[in-house]
Structure formats: structure tokens, C-alpha cells
Amino acid sequence: MNRPLFSVVLGAGLMGRLLAHTLAQAGHRVQVHEALGADGQGSAARVAAAMLAPLAESAITEMPVVRMGHHALKRWPQLISALPEPVFFQQNGTLVVWHRQDAAEAQRFESLLLRTQQQCPELPTSQRLAAQALQAHEPGLEKRFNQALYLPGEGQLDNRELLASLLKGMTQLGVDVRWNSPAQPDDFQAGQPGQPDWVFDCRGLGARDHWAQLRGVRGEVLRLYAPEVTLQRPTRLIHPRYPIYIAPKENHVFVVGATEIETEDLSAVSVRSTLELLSAAYTVHSGFAEARILEASTQARPTLVDNLPAIRCLTERTLQINGLYRHGFLISPAMLDVVLEWVQHQTTHLATQFNLKFQHA
């Protein structure tokens, strides 16, 4: 009988957990090395809205991310169904709203979406909603906006429920997780006798010792409890200075964010960012005035020079997966499937389909 393949995963953030869980399901013996503890405090995935919005994001990103995000909308239900605990997942679309004075900015945003739809016609078409249709889609907005864009098919999930369920699934599958155990690819000689068959480096910013082009981009989010607010789907507010997103989770919890700052500073959220996020949220729904701030969080997202993800082969059996930037939940299933295809066939058609950079060091 053939022995099971032995795979080592470096990093227990979103990509590391997804990969470890999926490999263990496939019969691999998996060992994970994480430099920090089990609470996930070092993972950018813990501070995220986890929106799955390829068309909405296309206004500020490139087609590879859009194509991978479209793939993820089909894959996330499959991945979640294999987990031992429920994970909030919603696919009610995205709503984009704006105030009258920002109509020109909204028109520019819509033109960017139309360009995307021409390049990627498999995406559902955005729909312009007049006041009555908007009220039917999102009655909680209380007629604050006269028009909106509705992006059908887009979704979201609960990032922290997902991370916890992945970890529980890894435990049940016998994954050997070593917390506070920093490691790097050079510690292993994948494919050699007595060594792992595969090594996967998913350390995010922790991989800068091997990937000099990585940098951190700071993001700031607020988690609010707002019992007076009901939204059916993620809502984005177009604004020339501080466009925001509001992602409604379960039990009237909302994740509000927008900021991107070119720094790896992880100090507390600034007063300016907090004021802008809260002010913008209030203009979307007056019920946020009585919300409670549960948490104000910051994290630095691992980002490459072109803001696009990439996979590098350090050796035939040592891969680095990195640069997911602000799109971790949107594109990680596609990155996962590219890696799985490479492990199985030592080639990847999916990377070509997504126009994902698959490099050899």
C-alpha cells in the first residue's frame, strides 16, 4: 500500500487553513507551522469583511481577480459544506448607492462595471434601480436614496466563523498544527528522502525573507452592533473621498470599512478614519447613530508590486502562495484550486484561465 503524501504548510491564515484542510481531506498527512498563536491575531483574514464581489471590485482591480472571484462564488458553498461547523454565507448580491452630489462619480463607477461585463460576459449584469425598485430590494434604507446599482449573484461570508470551522475541521482530520513555531521553506528539502513531499509557503507578510517585493497595505475596519439597522446584503456607498462598504453579518452585526493606507503600521485605528467610516455609515442608515462599536481593528494585507496575487515555484515541490492583498476571501478558492491542480498534475490550466502569475524562481 502506498504511503500518504506528507505536506507541510507554512502559515495558518486563510490560505494556509484552506490548503491544509483540503489536502487532509484528499488523504495527505499535513503538518502546519504557524509563527503566532491559535487566535489568528496575525492573520489579515481575521480583519476583513469577507465580501465576494468580483464585479464591484472590478472598478479598482484587474481582470485576473475578477475571474478568480467569479470562480470563488461557485466554490465557496462546496468548501463550506465540507466543514464541521456552520459558516454564514449569503449570496444576495451587492447594492451600490450614492448621494445626489456624487452622481458623476457613480456614473464613472457604472462605466467601469460595463467595461468589465464586456470583458467577462459570464458575470451577471448590473441593474440600475429607481426609487421604487430600490425600496423593494432594500426596504431598510428608508427612501434615503433615489437610485442605486444592484449587482446580482455577489455574496459574502463570516470570516471568523470560517477560520474557526477550518481549524476544527483540520483537527478532526488529524492535521498536526504547531503554533508559535516559525518555519521557512529553507528548513525543508521537499521530495528528498525523509522530507515532506510538498511544502507550501502561505505566510503572507511573513514570507518577505524569500519574496522581497511583498509589502503591507494597512486596512481599518469597524465591527458594529446596530439593532435598529436591517440590511439584506452588502451595501457600498460611492463617495470621492471615503467610499465605504457595510457588510451585514448575523444578529445585527455590521463590518464597516474602506481605508487603504500604504503603511505596515498596525497601531490603533485613527480618529480620522473612525469619524469618516461612522459618518458615512450614518448617511446610509440613521440607525447607526445608536450602534455600539464592538471593535476597531487594523491589519496589513500582503501585497505585491502590482497588487495582484502570484504563485512561485521555489522548487518543483515547494510553492509560495502570496499577494492576496484585499481580495483574500474573493480569490482564495481559485488560488487553492490552482495549487491542487499543480500537486496532482504538475501543470495548471486554471492559472492560464485566470491569467494568474505562476512563476518559477
DRENTOR-541810 format. One record per residue: x, y negated, z negated of N, C-alpha, C in turn. Coordinates in steps of 0.1 Angstrom, whole numbers, padded with zeros to 4 digits, always signed. Example, Ala and Ser with C-alpha at 12.3 -4.5 7.8 and 13.67 -1.06 7.14 Angstrom:
DRENTOR-541810
+0132+0057-0078+0123+0045-0078+0132+0033-0078+0128+0022-0071+0137+0011-0071+0129+0000-0079
//
This chain:
DRENTOR-541810
+0008+0012+0000+0000+0000+0000+0009-0012+0000+0006-0022+0009+0013-0034+0009+0011-0043-0003+0022-0049-0008+0020-0057-0020+0013-0070-0016+0006-0077-0025+0000-0090-0022+0011-0101-0019+0008-0110-0011+0018-0121-0008+0019-0129-0021+0030-0135-0023+0033-0143-0035+0035-0157-0030+0026-0166-0035+0027-0180-0031+0029-0189-0043+0037-0199-0041+0040-0209-0052+0034-0223-0046+0026-0229-0055+0020-0242-0052+0026-0252-0061+0032-0263-0056+0037-0274-0065+0027-0285-0065+0022-0288-0077+0012-0298-0079-0002-0293-0081-0009-0298-0091-0023-0293-0094-0033-0304-0093-0031-0313-0083-0041-0322-0080-0052-0316-0071-0059-0324-0063-0069-0319-0054-0064-0309-0044-0053-0313-0037-0048-0304-0026-0042-0291-0032-0035-0293-0043-0029-0281-0049-0039-0271-0055-0050-0276-0061-0060-0267-0066-0068-0261-0055-0071-0268-0045-0079-0262-0033-0071-0251-0027-0058-0254-0025-0049-0244-0019-0047-0231-0028-0044-0234-0040-0042-0223-0050-0055-0214-0051-0066-0220-0052-0079-0212-0053-0082-0204-0041-0080-0211-0029-0083-0204-0016-0073-0192-0014-0060-0195-0016-0050-0184-0015-0053-0172-0024-0057-0175-0036-0060-0164-0046-0072-0157-0041-0082-0164-0036-0094-0157-0030-0090-0147-0019-0080-0151-0011-0075-0143+0000-0066-0132-0004-0064-0131-0017-0056-0119-0022-0041-0122-0025-0037-0135-0024-0023-0138-0028-0022-0138-0043-0010-0135-0047-0006-0138-0061-0001-0152-0061-0007-0161-0069-0004-0175-0069+0001-0180-0082+0012-0188-0081+0018-0195-0092+0018-0210-0089+0013-0218-0099+0012-0232-0097+0021-0239-0107+0029-0249-0103+0038-0257-0112+0032-0271-0111+0029-0276-0123+0024-0290-0124+0032-0297-0134+0037-0309-0130+0046-0317-0139+0040-0322-0151+0026-0324-0150+0019-0330-0162+0010-0320-0168+0000-0325-0176-0009-0315-0183-0021-0312-0175-0030-0304-0182-0042-0299-0175-0053-0309-0174-0052-0321-0180-0063-0331-0179-0063-0338-0166-0054-0336-0157-0054-0342-0144-0051-0357-0144-0046-0362-0155-0044-0377-0155-0034-0382-0145-0025-0373-0140-0016-0378-0130-0021-0376-0116-0033-0371-0114-0038-0369-0101-0046-0381-0096-0043-0385-0083-0051-0396-0077-0066-0391-0076-0068-0378-0075-0082-0373-0072-0091-0376-0084-0085-0378-0096-0093-0380-0108-0099-0394-0108-0093-0403-0101-0098-0417-0100-0102-0419-0086-0115-0415-0083-0119-0415-0069-0135-0415-0069-0140-0420-0058-0155-0419-0056-0159-0407-0049-0149-0400-0042-0152-0388-0035-0163-0389-0025-0163-0399-0017-0172-0401-0007-0167-0394+0006-0177-0388+0013-0174-0381+0025-0180-0388+0037-0173-0398+0042-0179-0408+0051-0170-0411+0063-0169-0401+0072-0160-0403+0083-0163-0415+0092-0176-0418+0095-0180-0429+0103-0177-0442+0096-0181-0443+0084-0179-0455+0076-0165-0459+0075-0156-0449+0072-0142-0451+0071-0135-0454+0084-0142-0451+0095-0135-0453+0108-0133-0468+0111-0139-0477+0103-0137-0491+0105-0124-0495+0100-0117-0487+0092-0104-0491+0086-0094-0480+0088-0097-0469+0095-0087-0458+0097-0087-0454+0111-0079-0443+0114-0077-0438+0127-0085-0425+0130-0086-0421+0143-0094-0410+0147-0090-0397+0140-0077-0394+0137-0074-0381+0130-0082-0380+0117-0083-0390+0110-0090-0390+0097-0105-0388+0100-0110-0394+0110-0125-0393+0113-0128-0378+0117-0119-0372+0125-0121-0359+0130-0120-0349+0118-0110-0351+0110-0109-0342+0098-0121-0344+0088-0125-0356+0087-0137-0359+0078-0150-0352+0083-0151-0352+0097-0163-0346+0102-0162-0330+0100-0151-0325+0101-0148-0311+0097-0152-0308+0083-0148-0317+0074-0150-0315+0060-0164-0315+0056-0173-0322+0063-0187-0322+0059-0193-0308+0061-0188-0300+0070-0193-0286+0071-0186-0277+0062-0174-0280+0058-0166-0271+0050-0168-0272+0035-0172-0284+0030-0173-0286+0015-0184-0277+0010-0196-0276+0016-0206-0267+0010-0201-0253+0009-0193-0248+0019-0187-0235+0018-0177-0233+0006-0169-0243+0005-0159-0243-0005-0165-0243-0019-0175-0252-0021-0181-0254-0034-0189-0241-0038-0195-0235-0028-0203-0223-0031-0195-0211-0037-0182-0212-0034-0173-0201-0040-0168-0204-0054-0172-0215-0059-0167-0219-0072-0176-0214-0084-0170-0212-0096-0178-0206-0107-0188-0216-0114-0186-0229-0112-0195-0238-0119-0200-0248-0108-0213-0253-0110-0219-0262-0100-0211-0275-0099-0211-0280-0087-0204-0293-0084-0215-0302-0076-0217-0313-0081-0227-0323-0075-0222-0326-0061-0231-0323-0051-0228-0325-0037-0240-0331-0031-0239-0341-0023-0250-0348-0017-0247-0352-0003-0257-0350+0006-0254-0354+0020-0266-0362+0025-0268-0373+0018-0280-0382+0022-0276-0394+0030-0264-0394+0036-0259-0405+0044-0253-0416+0036-0249-0426+0043-0243-0438+0038-0252-0450+0042-0254-0460+0032-0261-0472+0035-0251-0483+0035-0251-0492+0045-0243-0504+0046-0251-0516+0046-0249-0525+0036-0258-0537+0035-0249-0549+0035-0255-0561+0037-0248-0573+0037-0257-0585+0035-0252-0596+0030-0260-0608+0028-0260-0616+0041-0269-0624+0042-0272-0632+0054-0259-0639+0059-0252-0645+0050-0240-0653+0053-0228-0644+0059-0230-0631+0057-0219-0622+0062-0224-0614+0074-0233-0619+0081-0239-0612+0093-0228-0610+0104-0219-0620+0106-0209-0619+0116-0199-0608+0112-0196-0607+0100-0187-0596+0095-0194-0582+0097-0207-0582+0095-0215-0569+0097-0215-0566+0112-0216-0576+0120-0217-0573+0135-0203-0567+0139-0192-0572+0134-0179-0567+0137-0178-0553+0132-0183-0550+0120-0182-0537+0115-0190-0527+0123-0202-0531+0128-0210-0522+0136-0204-0520+0149-0197-0529+0155-0190-0527+0168-0179-0517+0166-0172-0517+0155-0162-0507+0152-0168-0493+0151-0180-0492+0145-0186-0479+0145-0190-0474+0158-0195-0483+0167-0199-0479+0180-0187-0474+0188-0175-0480+0186-0163-0476+0193-0160-0462+0188-0161-0459+0175-0158-0446+0170-0168-0435+0176-0181-0439+0177-0190-0429+0182-0188-0426+0197-0182-0435+0204-0178-0433+0218-0166-0423+0219-0157-0424+0210-0146-0416+0209-0149-0402+0203-0158-0401+0194-0162-0389+0187-0177-0387+0187-0182-0384+0199-0197-0383+0200-0204-0373+0192-0196-0363+0186-0203-0353+0177-0207-0359+0164-0203-0371+0161-0208-0377+0148-0222-0382+0150-0230-0381+0140-0244-0387+0141-0243-0402+0143-0253-0407+0151-0253-0421+0155-0258-0430+0143-0251-0441+0141-0256-0450+0131-0269-0456+0135-0277-0460+0125-0290-0466+0128-0292-0479+0121-0296-0489+0128-0299-0502+0122-0313-0502+0116-0314-0506+0104-0327-0506+0097-0332-0520+0095-0344-0523+0098-0350-0536+0095-0356-0534+0080-0361-0545+0075-0365-0546+0061-0374-0535+0057-0384-0531+0065-0394-0521+0061-0387-0507+0060-0379-0504+0070-0372-0491+0071-0362-0490+0060-0355-0501+0057-0346-0502+0046-0353-0499+0032-0364-0505+0030-0372-0502+0018-0376-0488+0017-0379-0481+0028-0383-0467+0028-0371-0458+0024-0359-0462+0030-0347-0454+0027-0342-0456+0013-0342-0468+0008-0336-0471-0005-0345-0481-0012-0356-0476-0018-0365-0485-0025-0359-0492-0037-0349-0486-0043-0342-0492-0054-0336-0505-0052-0334-0509-0039-0327-0522-0036-0337-0534-0037-0350-0531-0039-0359-0541-0043-0360-0553-0033-0359-0550-0020-0360-0560-0010-0350-0571-0011-0338-0568-0016-0327-0577-0016-0321-0580-0003-0322-0571+0007-0316-0572+0020-0326-0571+0031-0324-0578+0041-0333-0578+0052-0330-0568+0063-0318-0563+0063-0314-0553+0073-0302-0545+0067-0299-0534+0074-0288-0525+0069-0284-0516+0081-0273-0509+0079-0270-0498+0087-0271-0485+0080-0277-0475+0086-0278-0462+0079-0269-0452+0087-0260-0445+0080-0251-0436+0087-0255-0422+0082-0263-0415+0090-0268-0402+0086-0257-0391+0085-0260-0381+0076-0251-0370+0076-0239-0371+0067-0236-0384+0063-0224-0386+0054-0228-0382+0040-0218-0379+0031-0220-0374+0018-0211-0378+0008-0211-0371-0004-0203-0374-0015-0203-0362-0024-0194-0361-0033-0194-0351-0044-0189-0357-0056-0189-0349-0067-0184-0353-0080-0170-0348-0081-0160-0358-0081-0146-0354-0081-0142-0346-0094-0146-0351-0105-0142-0344-0117-0148-0331-0120-0161-0329-0116-0167-0316-0116-0160-0306-0107-0156-0311-0095-0148-0303-0086-0135-0298-0091-0127-0308-0097-0114-0304-0102-0115-0294-0113-0126-0296-0122-0128-0286-0133-0132-0273-0128-0141-0272-0118-0145-0259-0113-0135-0252-0106-0126-0259-0098-0115-0253-0091-0106-0247-0102-0103-0254-0113-0094-0249-0123-0100-0236-0129-0113-0236-0132-0119-0225-0138-0118-0213-0128-0121-0216-0116-0120-0205-0105-0106-0199-0104-0096-0208-0105-0082-0203-0104-0079-0194-0116-0084-0198-0128-0082-0190-0140-0088-0176-0138-0100-0176-0133-0108-0163-0131-0101-0154-0121-0094-0160-0111-0087-0153-0101-0073-0149-0105-0069-0153-0117-0056-0149-0122-0044-0157-0117-0047-0169-0113-0036-0179-0109-0028-0182-0121-0015-0181-0120-0006-0185-0130-0003-0200-0130-0010-0208-0138-0008-0222-0138+0002-0226-0149+0013-0233-0146+0023-0237-0155+0023-0252-0157+0016-0256-0167+0016-0271-0170+0029-0276-0175+0031-0289-0174+0043-0295-0178+0056-0288-0174+0055-0283-0161+0065-0275-0155+0069-0281-0142+0076-0292-0141+0080-0298-0128+0089-0289-0120+0086-0288-0107+0095-0280-0098+0095-0286-0085+0104-0283-0076+0105-0288-0063+0109-0277-0053+0107-0280-0040+0109-0269-0031+0123-0263-0031+0133-0270-0035+0147-0265-0035+0149-0255-0046+0139-0254-0056+0140-0244-0066+0137-0230-0061+0132-0229-0049+0128-0216-0043+0134-0214-0029+0136-0201-0026+0140-0198-0012+0130-0189-0006+0119-0195-0001+0107-0188+0003+0111-0178+0014+0106-0165+0013+0108-0155+0022+0120-0146+0020+0129-0150+0010+0140-0142+0006+0137-0132-0004+0145-0121-0005+0142-0110-0015+0141-0116-0029+0130-0112-0036+0128-0117-0050+0123-0131-0051+0120-0137-0040+0115-0151-0040+0100-0151-0035+0093-0162-0036+0080-0163-0031+0080-0161-0016+0068-0156-0011+0067-0155+0004+0064-0169+0009+0057-0178+0002+0054-0191+0007+0055-0201-0005+0059-0213-0001+0060-0224-0011+0053-0236-0005+0043-0242-0012+0035-0253-0007+0037-0265-0017+0043-0276-0012+0045-0288-0019+0033-0297-0018+0025-0298-0029+0014-0307-0029+0015-0317-0040+0027-0323-0042+0029-0331-0054+0025-0346-0052+0020-0350-0041+0017-0364-0039+0029-0372-0040+0028-0383-0048+0040-0392-0050+0051-0385-0057+0049-0374-0064+0060-0367-0070+0069-0360-0060+0066-0361-0047+0074-0355-0037+0083-0365-0030+0084-0377-0035+0093-0387-0029+0108-0383-0029+0112-0374-0037+0126-0369-0037+0129-0362-0024+0118-0357-0017+0120-0350-0005+0114-0357+0007+0106-0368+0005+0099-0374+0015+0100-0389+0013+0110-0396+0017+0113-0409+0014+0103-0419+0019+0095-0416+0029+0085-0425+0034+0073-0427+0026+0072-0419+0016+0060-0420+0007+0060-0432-0001+0048-0438-0003+0047-0450-0012+0033-0448-0019+0032-0456-0030+0019-0456-0037+0011-0468-0034-0002-0466-0032-0011-0478-0030-0021-0477-0041-0021-0488-0049-0030-0488-0061-0044-0490-0057-0053-0482-0064-0067-0483-0063-0073-0485-0077-0084-0493-0078-0090-0495-0091-0105-0492-0089-0111-0485-0099-0125-0481-0098-0131-0483-0112-0144-0486-0112-0151-0487-0125-0162-0476-0125-0164-0469-0136-0175-0460-0138-0185-0466-0147-0197-0468-0142-0207-0475-0149-0219-0465-0152-0225-0468-0164-0238-0461-0167-0249-0472-0166-0258-0470-0156-0268-0480-0153-0282-0474-0152-0288-0472-0164-0301-0465-0164-0312-0472-0156-0310-0485-0154-0320-0493-0146-0318-0493-0131-0308-0486-0127-0305-0485-0112-0307-0471-0107-0314-0471-0096-0315-0458-0089-0312-0460-0074-0301-0453-0069-0297-0453-0055-0297-0439-0050-0301-0437-0038-0303-0424-0033-0290-0419-0026-0281-0428-0023-0269-0424-0015-0258-0435-0018-0245-0432-0014-0235-0443-0015-0239-0455-0007-0237-0466-0013-0240-0479-0006-0228-0488-0005-0225-0494+0006-0214-0502+0009-0219-0516+0011-0212-0526+0005-0215-0540+0007-0204-0546+0016-0208-0552+0027-0199-0559+0036-0196-0573+0030-0184-0576+0029-0180-0590+0024-0166-0592+0029-0163-0605+0033-0150-0607+0039-0139-0607+0029-0141-0609+0016-0130-0608+0006-0130-0596-0003-0142-0591-0007-0142-0579-0015-0154-0570-0012-0153-0563+0000-0162-0553+0003-0161-0542-0007-0173-0537-0012-0172-0526-0022-0181-0514-0018-0178-0503-0025-0187-0492-0024-0193-0489-0038-0205-0484-0038-0212-0479-0050-0216-0465-0048-0210-0456-0055-0213-0442-0053-0221-0437-0065-0234-0434-0063-0243-0429-0074-0240-0414-0077-0236-0411-0089-0235-0397-0093-0247-0393-0101-0246-0382-0108-0258-0377-0116-0260-0386-0128-0272-0386-0133-0276-0392-0146-0272-0407-0147-0275-0414-0136-0273-0428-0135-0259-0433-0138-0249-0425-0134-0235-0429-0134-0231-0433-0120-0224-0444-0119-0220-0450-0107-0205-0453-0106-0199-0449-0095-0185-0453-0093-0184-0464-0084-0178-0475-0088-0177-0488-0080-0163-0491-0078-0159-0493-0065-0146-0496-0062-0144-0503-0049-0132-0506-0045-0129-0513-0032-0114-0516-0031-0108-0520-0043-0095-0526-0042-0084-0517-0037-0075-0523-0029-0063-0516-0024-0051-0526-0026-0041-0523-0034-0030-0532-0036-0017-0524-0034-0009-0531-0026+0004-0524-0022+0014-0525-0034+0011-0517-0044+0020-0515-0055+0017-0502-0062+0027-0497-0069+0025-0485-0077+0023-0488-0092+0021-0500-0095+0018-0504-0109+0005-0497-0113+0006-0490-0124-0006-0483-0130-0011-0489-0143-0008-0502-0145-0013-0508-0157-0028-0510-0156-0034-0515-0166-0049-0515-0167-0055-0524-0155-0068-0522-0152-0074-0529-0142-0074-0544-0145-0072-0552-0135-0070-0567-0137-0084-0573-0139-0084-0585-0146-0096-0592-0148-0103-0596-0134-0094-0601-0125-0099-0605-0112-0107-0593-0105-0100-0582-0105-0107-0570-0098-0120-0567-0105-0120-0566-0118-0132-0563-0126-0143-0573-0123-0140-0586-0123-0150-0596-0120-0156-0594-0106-0147-0592-0096-0152-0591-0083-0160-0578-0081-0156-0567-0086-0164-0555-0085-0177-0556-0091-0178-0561-0104-0190-0562-0111-0199-0573-0104-0194-0584-0100-0202-0594-0093-0208-0589-0081-0200-0582-0073-0206-0576-0060-0216-0565-0063-0214-0557-0073-0224-0547-0077-0237-0553-0081-0236-0564-0089-0248-0571-0093-0256-0577-0081-0249-0582-0071-0256-0587-0060-0263-0576-0052-0259-0564-0053-0266-0553-0047-0278-0549-0055-0277-0549-0068-0288-0545-0076-0287-0552-0090-0298-0559-0094-0297-0567-0106-0297-0558-0118-0300-0545-0117-0300-0536-0128-0286-0534-0134-0276-0537-0125-0262-0535-0130-0258-0545-0141-0267-0556-0143-0264-0566-0154-0264-0559-0167-0272-0549-0169-0273-0542-0182-0266-0529-0182-0257-0526-0172-0250-0514-0172-0239-0514-0183-0234-0502-0186-0223-0501-0196-0211-0496-0188-0200-0502-0191-0187-0499-0184-0182-0487-0192-0182-0475-0186-0177-0463-0192-0162-0462-0191-0157-0467-0180-0143-0465-0177-0138-0475-0166-0126-0480-0168-0120-0488-0157-0106-0481-0155-0104-0476-0143-0093-0468-0141-0084-0472-0129-0072-0469-0129-0063-0472-0118-0055-0459-0115-0051-0458-0102-0042-0448-0098-0035-0452-0085-0024-0446-0082-0016-0449-0070-0018-0437-0060-0023-0440-0049-0026-0429-0039-0014-0427-0030-0009-0414-0028+0003-0412-0020+0000-0415-0005+0008-0423+0000+0006-0429+0014+0019-0429+0022+0018-0425+0034+0029-0426+0044+0028-0439+0052+0039-0441+0060+0040-0455+0065+0029-0459+0074+0022-0449+0081+0011-0452+0090-0003-0450+0083-0003-0447+0071-0015-0445+0063-0022-0432+0067-0015-0423+0074-0021-0411+0079-0014-0399+0072-0022-0388+0070-0016-0376+0064-0007-0369+0073+0001-0360+0068+0010-0352+0076+0014-0339+0068+0018-0329+0076+0023-0316+0070+0037-0314+0076+0047-0311+0068+0060-0309+0072+0065-0295+0069+0071-0288+0078+0078-0275+0075+0092-0278+0071+0095-0276+0059+0109-0277+0054+0117-0265+0059+0110-0253+0058+0115-0241+0064+0103-0234+0070+0104-0222+0076+0093-0215+0082+0082-0212+0071+0086-0211+0059+0077-0207+0048+0076-0217+0037+0081-0229+0039+0080-0240+0029+0073-0252+0035+0061-0255+0031+0053-0266+0037+0051-0277+0027+0052-0289+0032+0048-0301+0024+0035-0307+0030+0025-0309+0021+0012-0315+0025+0011-0328+0017+0010-0339+0024+0010-0351+0017+0004-0363+0026+0004-0375+0019-0001-0387+0026-0016-0388+0028-0023-0382+0018-0038-0382+0020-0044-0396+0017-0036-0405+0011-0040-0419+0009-0053-0420+0002-0063-0428+0007-0076-0430+0000-0086-0420+0005-0081-0410+0013-0091-0401+0020-0090-0387+0015-0085-0385+0003-0082-0371-0002-0094-0362-0001-0106-0366-0006-0118-0357-0005-0123-0356+0009-0121-0366+0017-0126-0366+0030-0119-0357+0039-0106-0355+0037-0098-0348+0047-0092-0335+0041-0092-0333+0028-0085-0321+0022-0090-0308+0028-0103-0306+0030-0107-0293+0036-0100-0290+0050-0099-0301+0058-0092-0299+0071-0077-0296+0069-0071-0303+0060-0057-0300+0057-0055-0286+0052-0064-0282+0043-0064-0268+0038-0065-0258+0050-0074-0260+0059-0076-0250+0070-0064-0250+0079-0058-0261+0081-0046-0261+0090-0035-0253+0083-0033-0254+0070-0023-0246+0063-0027-0232+0063-0039-0228+0061-0043-0214+0061-0041-0208+0075-0044-0216+0086-0041-0211+0099-0026-0208+0101-0018-0217+0096-0003-0215+0098+0001-0203+0090-0004-0201+0078+0000-0189+0070-0004-0177+0077-0015-0176+0083-0020-0164+0090-0013-0162+0103-0011-0172+0111-0006-0170+0125+0007-0177+0128+0013-0185+0119+0025-0192+0121+0024-0202+0133+0011-0206+0136+0008-0216+0146-0005-0222+0141-0008-0234+0147-0020-0241+0143-0026-0248+0154-0038-0244+0159-0045-0251+0169-0053-0262+0163-0057-0260+0150-0065-0271+0143-0057-0284+0142-0044-0283+0140-0037-0296+0139-0037-0303+0152-0037-0296+0163-0038-0303+0176-0052-0309+0178-0062-0301+0173-0076-0306+0174-0078-0319+0167-0072-0319+0155-0074-0331+0146-0064-0342+0150-0054-0339+0158-0043-0348+0161-0036-0351+0148-0034-0341+0140-0027-0342+0127-0012-0340+0129-0004-0348+0123+0010-0347+0124+0015-0334+0117+0020-0325+0124+0026-0312+0119+0040-0312+0123+0049-0315+0114+0063-0318+0117+0072-0307+0112+0084-0306+0118+0094-0297+0113+0106-0305+0109+0110-0304+0096+0121-0312+0091+0134-0308+0097
//
